[in-house]
Amino acid sequence: MGKDEIAYLGSDTVYEGKLSFKGTVRIEGRFTGDITSDGTLNVGKDAQVRGTLNVGELLLSGHFNGEVAAKRRVVVYASGVLEGTLVTPSLLT
């Protein structure tokens, strides 16, 4: 975990529900639900996330399905897959 990450959901983690946080969260497992934060959500290469995201920034290396609203930017890396709707002022691929 990097020095700026405040939480880490590992590859064996399966979570359903609502998540809100400050700072940075990295997901490597499976998450289904709503995520709200002004911070950064980092979705790892093997992660599977489904739901609604309202975040400051999304860094996507894994798979996301749902709705994304990012206040600052979304970065979709080569291994990242985004299916759904996206609203952001800056998209980097």
Secondary structure, DSSP 8 states (H G I E B T S, - for coil): --TTEEEEE-TT-EEEEEEEESSEEEE-SEEEEEEEESSEEEE-TT-EEEEEEEEEEEEESSEEEEEEEEEEEEEE-TT-EEEEEEE-S-EE-
